[in-house]
Structures are given as C-alpha cells and as structure tokens.
Amino acid sequence: MRPIRPSVTARRRGSARRTGSPALAALALVSALALTATGCNGDDAHADGKPSASADDAGGSGGDGKIKIPDDIRDKLKEHGIDLDKWKNGAWKNWDKDDWLREANDFINPIIQGLWDPDRMRRAEDPDKGVDDNDISGDQGVTDPTPAPVKARAVAPPYHANAATAGKLFFDSPEGTMVCSATVVEDPAHPGKSDLVWTAGHCVHAGKKGGWYRNIAFVPSYNNAGKSADQLQNATREEVAPYGVWWVDWAQTSDQWIEQGGATGGQGASYDFAVMHVTPEKGGSGKSLEETVGSALPVNFDAPAVPKVESITATGYPAAPPYDGQLLYQCQDKPGRLSVKASDPTMYRIGCTMTGGSSGGGWVERGADGKPALVSNTSIGPATSGWLAGPRLGPVAKGVYDSVSKKFAGQ
C-alpha cells in the first residue's frame, strides 16, 4: 500500500483505539483516509483530582493493605521537583511542557487513593489512533481492500465469565479524563501470578509532542453486570470495579511511539503498544491480578502472516457515539493488511464498528493448538468507523514486554 499522503488526517481515539471525532481537514480533490486513534474522551470539568487519602497512602502496595511509596518512586519525584502532597492535591494537573515527564525512564504514577470513584470513571471519555509460507516480508508496504464493516456485538454479562482478561483503563491528560481498553497478559517471570496489562502506546504516552499520562489505573471487568449508563448513576465502586482498581506502577512503550507517535496521520501506529505493571490501590491479600481475575492471556510475538489467520477477535469498551463507554463489545473478522508507512511493519486490519475508547483493547487469535493468544491491540481506525487496525507484534513488542517482566522479576 502506498504511504498515507501528508494531507491525510488521522486522530487517535484516546484511550482505546485512535478512533475519534477528528476535525475535518479542508476539502481536497483526493479522497482522504482519516485514521483516528481509537481512544480517549476528555471531561476535565469532572477531573477535580481531590484525594481522599494522605500523601503517605500513595505509591506501591503493602501487605498490610496500606499504600506505601517505594523509595525509588519517592526519589524520582524529588528529582523532578515534585512535592507529593501538592501533586496529590492537584499539582498533577500542571501540564506545562517543561514539567511533563517524557522520556522512557521518567514514568511515575503515584497512587491517589479514591481518585477514580464511580462518577469519575463513568464520565471519562475516549481519547480521540514469500519464501516461507508464513514469511511476513511479503506483507511489507501492502494494503488490502478496505474490509466491510462488522457490527460490534455486546459481550454477555457477567463480563468476568465471558472476557475475564478484559478491562478498562483510566487516565488523565491535558484534554481531561480519558479512557482506553486493556488486557491482562501472562508474565513469564511470575507464572500464574501476573500483574501485567497490555494496551496501546497512545493510552499511556502522548507521543512525539507530549509525555506520560497521569493517574493511570486499570479496572478489570469494569461494570461486570453490564448495567446501563442510567443504572450506573448511583452505582457503588464495588459494582463498577468488582475486582478492584489497579494502579499502574510502571509502564513502557516503544521508543518508536515516543519519538514518532502522533494524534493524526497514523504516525507510529505500527509500534503503538504498551505493557504496564499494576498494583492494587488499597493493597490487598497478596494475590496478583491474574489470581484475582482468574486468567491471563499469553502473547504471541510470532503471529502468523495475514493469509494464515482465519479470524481475530477484538475486545473493548467503545465510548464515542453511538456507544457510551459503559459496556463491553467484540468484533470478529478475518484480517487484512494495512500499511501506514512503507518502511514500517504492516498492520492487521479488521472490519469493526467500535469507536473511540476501544483503543488498546486486545486482539486475540486462536493458534494451531486452538488456544487463544494476544496478537495485537486496537490502535487506529477511520473517522467514520467501520474498521480497526492494530500493530503486528514482533521483536520490538517482545523487547518492551520482556523489559517490564524482568524489572519486577525478583519481586
């Protein structure tokens, strides 16, 4: 496929896929493919950031159920001139470019206990992104015909019984309170006891023009009973987050996303993935995320070429109209190929009507052994919806994954 023309616009849909409501570019004499991040919606009016705990209650989790700040996090905060009390009382809202932590090793996300209450979660919006017959080199730069739209189907509640590894990701950005989707994945360093979560890079980092997002938290089986938005008006935190709120104490995305990622045009989409390590907001019984939800998906970094994939299932919480972000949906389709940039790896593409908010949601394929494995995540889609594209996971993705796993291997 030819590289996307410079005049083509694409907007990331915030925290899920980069599919959103992009502003229309000036009319041109060529038909433009509007790639949008399938992502986050913002609502800063409700992002008051008021904490419900003291500064000593922020940080990693302790076995006594009290949240503590690891020394390395405390030191890093001091390095950047961040006063934790001020941060927890709203200083995190300062998005001045000089103070916006950007580099890979700058990630900090101290817990503000109680920040993600049911109302704040509900109001969060989507971010507006052949030698061997399995040799994928023949896919490079290739784009197949646009797939027919596949109507997303609602996952039957309880979600824990039908999509236990799926959840919703919440975070704050300069645009407001945002959402994405994410997936519990296995951790080779802790078999059966993983605390790793997979999502899109644009759900944790703004890319080349920004830095790390803040107050990032994962809620597995969000709204497990599948209640409507009206029914959730007075829902308790336990109803909205039956398996707890898990704060991200470390996140890593690709260097390519940090250097190239953009809200429009699909830049960096082939490397739009991230791996997070989480910890329970309130401490806990010592159970890992995987033990808590009862499942975690393996990740396939040698996923087959498109012709060899019979079908892929994408899962997420679409938040842009006609969806409202409260319910879990899935699309299943045989993938095609999409090349955003000829020099970058070709992406998987499927027909799907999910909108912004589904960004970061897992793409699952059943291998030859019949067992499901994560092979991609929602990254971009057109402004009009109808299809989604996700990066094919290869050596760069494996490097990110292995790095996060090894960082916590001895803990």
CORCORGI-V382198 format. One record per residue. N is the residue number from 0. PHI is phi in whole degrees, -180 to 180 (NA if undefined). OMEGA is omega in degrees with one decimal (none if undefined). D_LAST is the distance of its C-alpha to the last C-alpha in Angstrom with 2 decimals. Layout:
N,PHI,OMEGA,D_LAST  N,PHI,OMEGA,D_LAST
//
This chain:
0,NA,-179.6,45.44  1,-73,177.8,46.69  2,-61,-179.8,44.33  3,-67,-179.1,44.50  4,-64,179.6,47.34  5,-57,-177.0,46.59  6,-80,-179.9,48.51  7,-73,179.0,46.26  8,-107,176.4,44.06  9,-146,178.9,40.77  10,-125,-179.5,38.71  11,-70,175.1,35.12  12,-88,174.1,34.77  13,24,-166.9,32.12  14,-72,173.7,28.97  15,-123,176.2,29.70  16,-92,178.6,31.99  17,-84,179.3,34.12  18,-118,-176.3,37.05  19,-145,-178.9,38.83  20,-118,-174.3,42.24  21,-65,174.2,42.99  22,-70,-177.6,46.02  23,-74,176.3,48.78  24,-76,178.3,49.70  25,-58,-178.4,53.38  26,-59,178.1,55.30  27,-123,-178.3,55.61  28,-86,177.7,57.90  29,-117,177.5,55.04  30,-78,-176.5,52.83  31,-105,175.9,49.37  32,-89,-177.5,46.13  33,-93,177.6,44.13  34,-81,178.4,40.47  35,-129,176.8,38.44  36,-67,-179.9,34.79  37,-84,-160.8,34.08  38,-123,-164.6,32.41  39,-96,170.0,32.29  40,-111,-178.3,34.97  41,-117,177.6,35.20  42,-150,-173.2,36.60  43,-69,-178.3,36.21  44,-62,-177.4,38.75  45,-110,-179.3,36.20  46,-97,-175.9,33.27  47,-78,174.4,33.96  48,64,-178.6,30.36  49,-74,-178.6,31.10  50,-79,177.1,28.07  51,-117,-179.3,28.19  52,-142,179.9,25.80  53,-80,-178.8,25.69  54,-60,-179.0,23.73  55,-69,180.0,21.46  56,-94,-178.2,20.40  57,-106,175.3,18.92  58,125,-179.5,15.46  59,-76,-175.7,12.01  60,-93,176.5,12.18  61,-107,-178.6,12.36  62,-66,-179.9,12.80  63,-86,178.1,16.43  64,86,179.2,17.07  65,-96,179.6,17.73  66,-77,-179.2,16.38  67,-125,179.1,15.33  68,-96,176.5,15.30  69,-60,-177.4,12.50  70,-58,-177.3,14.54  71,-68,177.6,14.16  72,-68,180.0,15.51  73,-61,179.8,18.19  74,-66,-178.6,19.20  75,-67,177.1,19.49  76,-60,-179.9,21.64  77,-64,179.3,23.81  78,-56,-177.6,24.19  79,-93,177.2,25.71  80,69,-177.3,27.83  81,-99,175.2,26.28  82,-87,-172.5,26.95  83,-62,179.1,24.49  84,-62,179.6,27.26  85,-66,179.4,29.58  86,-59,-176.8,27.03  87,-68,-179.4,26.40  88,-93,172.9,30.17  89,120,-179.7,30.98  90,-65,178.2,30.54  91,-64,-179.7,28.17  92,-75,178.6,31.46  93,-78,-178.2,32.59  94,-105,177.1,32.53  95,-55,-173.5,34.53  96,-55,-178.3,33.94  97,-69,-178.6,33.36  98,-105,-177.5,30.52  99,-87,-177.0,28.93  100,-62,-169.6,25.70  101,-122,-172.2,26.15  102,-68,-175.0,24.37  103,-55,-176.0,21.28  104,-90,-179.8,19.13  105,-92,-173.0,20.76  106,-62,171.2,18.89  107,-140,-176.7,18.38  108,-155,-177.2,18.59  109,-60,-177.6,18.49  110,-69,170.5,19.03  111,-113,-171.3,22.67  112,-60,178.1,22.71  113,84,-179.1,25.60  114,-58,-177.9,26.55  115,-89,176.3,26.44  116,-86,-175.9,29.08  117,-54,-177.5,31.13  118,-68,-179.4,33.94  119,-68,176.5,31.89  120,-64,-175.9,30.16  121,-64,-176.2,33.57  122,-86,180.0,35.17  123,-63,-176.2,32.63  124,-116,-177.8,34.31  125,-85,178.9,33.63  126,-78,-176.0,33.20  127,-64,none,36.12  128,NA,none,34.09  129,NA,168.1,43.64  130,-90,173.3,43.56  131,-91,-175.7,41.02  132,-69,174.3,41.58  133,-112,179.5,37.94  134,-74,-177.3,38.14  135,-89,-179.2,37.28  136,-61,178.8,39.05  137,-70,178.7,42.15  138,-85,-173.0,40.45  139,-57,178.0,40.01  140,76,-176.0,42.10  141,-101,173.9,43.36  142,-128,177.9,43.79  143,-86,177.7,45.15  144,-55,179.6,47.48  145,-58,-178.5,46.03  146,-70,174.9,44.92  147,-69,179.5,46.72  148,-59,174.6,44.88  149,-113,-177.9,43.01  150,-68,178.7,43.03  151,-64,179.5,39.61  152,-110,-179.8,39.52  153,-69,175.1,37.88  154,-76,-179.2,35.07  155,-70,175.1,36.27  156,-77,-0.8,34.45  157,-72,-176.8,32.36  158,-62,-179.0,30.06  159,-62,-179.5,27.27  160,-82,-173.2,29.66  161,-118,177.5,30.71  162,-159,-170.9,27.91  163,-62,-176.5,24.72  164,-87,-176.6,22.45  165,-86,177.1,24.59  166,-164,-176.5,24.24  167,-114,-179.1,25.46  168,-109,179.5,23.93  169,-116,177.0,25.34  170,-163,177.6,25.55  171,-110,178.8,28.06  172,-134,177.4,30.14  173,-59,-179.5,33.32  174,-84,179.9,35.29  175,133,-177.0,33.78  176,-86,-169.8,31.44  177,-123,176.2,30.36  178,-135,171.0,28.98  179,-143,174.9,27.68  180,-117,-177.0,26.45  181,-158,-171.9,23.14  182,-139,174.5,21.60  183,-74,-179.7,18.48  184,-123,-179.1,17.55  185,-67,176.2,15.65  186,-122,-178.6,12.39  187,-60,-179.7,13.07  188,-81,-179.8,9.52  189,-138,-178.7,9.25  190,-56,178.6,12.97  191,77,-176.3,14.42  192,-137,-176.3,11.41  193,-75,170.6,11.48  194,-122,-177.9,11.08  195,-102,179.6,13.19  196,-132,-178.0,16.77  197,-107,175.6,19.67  198,-153,177.6,22.63  199,-88,177.6,25.30  200,-60,-176.3,24.93  201,-75,175.3,27.75  202,-92,179.7,25.85  203,-125,-175.5,23.37  204,-142,-175.6,25.53  205,-77,179.0,29.31  206,88,-168.9,29.91  207,-65,-178.0,32.40  208,-106,-177.8,34.02  209,-154,-177.8,31.08  210,-140,-177.4,27.44  211,-73,173.4,24.33  212,-74,-172.3,25.17  213,-127,177.6,23.98  214,56,-177.1,22.75  215,-78,-178.7,21.28  216,-142,-178.2,20.40  217,-110,177.1,20.29  218,-121,178.5,22.37  219,-67,179.6,22.26  220,50,177.3,25.76  221,-53,-179.1,27.33  222,52,-173.8,30.74  223,-51,-177.6,30.11  224,-83,178.3,33.72  225,68,180.0,35.21  226,-74,178.9,37.21  227,-74,178.9,39.55  228,-59,178.9,39.25  229,-65,-179.9,41.98  230,-68,-178.0,40.28  231,-84,-176.5,37.08  232,-54,-177.9,39.06  233,-117,-178.0,38.36  234,-69,175.9,35.22  235,-81,179.1,32.57  236,-64,-179.7,28.98  237,-67,178.3,28.14  238,-72,-178.9,30.74  239,-78,-177.0,29.50  240,-128,-174.4,25.76  241,-65,179.3,25.70  242,-110,173.9,22.02  243,91,174.6,21.02  244,-106,-176.0,20.43  245,-115,-179.0,17.06  246,-83,179.7,16.72  247,-84,178.4,15.51  248,-97,170.3,13.08  249,-161,176.8,13.42  250,-139,178.2,16.29  251,-145,174.5,17.91  252,-126,-177.7,21.41  253,-77,174.1,23.81  254,-61,179.9,25.64  255,-62,178.9,28.76  256,-66,-180.0,28.22  257,-60,-175.7,27.63  258,-84,-171.5,30.73  259,-117,-170.3,33.01  260,-57,179.4,32.02  261,-140,-178.2,34.83  262,-78,-179.7,36.01  263,-134,174.8,39.12  264,85,179.7,40.31  265,80,-178.9,37.22  266,-60,177.5,35.97  267,77,-174.2,32.55  268,-62,-179.1,32.52  269,-68,179.9,31.78  270,-122,-175.0,28.39  271,-88,178.8,27.76  272,-144,179.7,24.28  273,-153,176.3,20.85  274,-123,-178.4,17.28  275,-124,170.9,15.25  276,-110,-175.0,11.80  277,-120,176.8,12.66  278,-141,-177.9,12.03  279,-66,-177.1,14.87  280,-58,-174.8,17.52  281,-100,-172.9,18.31  282,74,177.7,15.04  283,160,-174.8,15.58  284,-85,-176.8,15.50  285,95,178.0,11.85  286,-74,177.1,13.06  287,-76,175.8,11.65  288,-61,-179.3,14.30  289,-61,178.4,15.45  290,-66,-178.3,16.01  291,-68,-178.2,17.74  292,-93,176.0,20.12  293,85,-177.6,20.40  294,-165,173.7,20.26  295,-158,-177.7,18.82  296,-92,170.1,20.97  297,-72,178.7,20.63  298,-113,-179.3,21.62  299,-101,180.0,24.69  300,-93,176.6,24.92  301,-131,-177.2,28.23  302,-61,-176.2,30.01  303,-67,175.3,33.71  304,-63,-175.6,36.55  305,-50,-178.4,38.28  306,-60,-177.2,41.17  307,-93,-178.0,38.85  308,-98,-179.4,37.06  309,-74,178.8,39.03  310,-161,175.8,37.24  311,-128,177.0,34.23  312,-113,177.7,33.20  313,-102,-177.2,31.95  314,-126,177.8,30.52  315,-176,178.4,30.40  316,-110,-179.0,31.69  317,-64,-174.2,34.75  318,-118,178.7,35.83  319,-83,-178.5,38.87  320,-49,11.7,42.27  321,-88,-179.2,43.33  322,-95,-179.3,39.88  323,-123,175.1,38.39  324,82,-175.7,34.63  325,-94,-175.2,34.34  326,-118,-178.2,34.59  327,-92,-178.8,32.70  328,-131,176.2,34.71  329,-140,171.1,34.67  330,-128,176.9,36.85  331,-126,-177.5,37.47  332,-161,172.5,39.45  333,-80,-173.4,40.04  334,-77,169.6,38.66  335,-119,-177.5,40.75  336,-113,174.8,39.99  337,-137,176.5,39.89  338,-109,178.6,40.01  339,-85,179.8,39.49  340,-143,-171.7,39.85  341,-56,-177.3,41.34  342,-85,179.8,39.00  343,-98,178.5,35.81  344,-57,177.6,34.50  345,-71,-175.9,36.56  346,-97,168.3,34.96  347,-77,174.5,35.29  348,-141,179.1,37.71  349,-132,171.9,38.68  350,-75,-179.4,41.23  351,-171,-179.2,39.73  352,-96,178.2,41.01  353,-64,-176.5,37.70  354,-115,-179.8,37.70  355,-53,-174.7,35.47  356,109,177.2,32.35  357,-83,178.8,31.62  358,-51,177.7,30.02  359,85,179.5,26.57  360,-62,-174.8,27.23  361,-74,172.8,26.32  362,-110,-172.9,28.97  363,-118,176.3,28.83  364,-128,175.5,30.94  365,-93,-178.0,31.51  366,-76,-178.9,31.59  367,-61,179.9,34.01  368,-84,178.4,32.09  369,81,-178.0,32.63  370,-93,-179.0,28.96  371,-73,176.4,27.83  372,-147,176.7,25.55  373,-74,180.0,24.87  374,-122,-179.7,27.20  375,-171,173.9,27.64  376,-146,179.8,27.56  377,-65,-179.8,30.48  378,-122,-175.4,31.37  379,-133,177.1,35.11  380,-164,-178.9,38.33  381,-79,-179.0,41.93  382,-59,-176.8,43.20  383,-89,-173.3,45.24  384,66,-179.3,42.44  385,115,175.7,43.28  386,-150,176.5,40.57  387,-132,174.7,36.96  388,-131,179.9,35.37  389,-140,-179.5,31.83  390,-69,171.8,30.36  391,-80,-174.6,30.19  392,-83,-178.4,26.69  393,-133,-175.5,26.84  394,-59,-179.6,25.31  395,-66,178.3,24.54  396,-63,179.7,22.71  397,-65,178.1,20.75  398,-63,177.9,19.83  399,-64,-179.5,18.48  400,-60,-178.3,16.52  401,-63,-178.5,15.07  402,-64,179.6,14.21  403,-68,179.3,12.12  404,-60,-177.9,10.37  405,-67,-178.5,9.77  406,-61,-177.2,8.68  407,-111,-174.3,5.36  408,-62,-176.9,5.63  409,-93,-176.1,3.79  410,-108,none,0.00
//
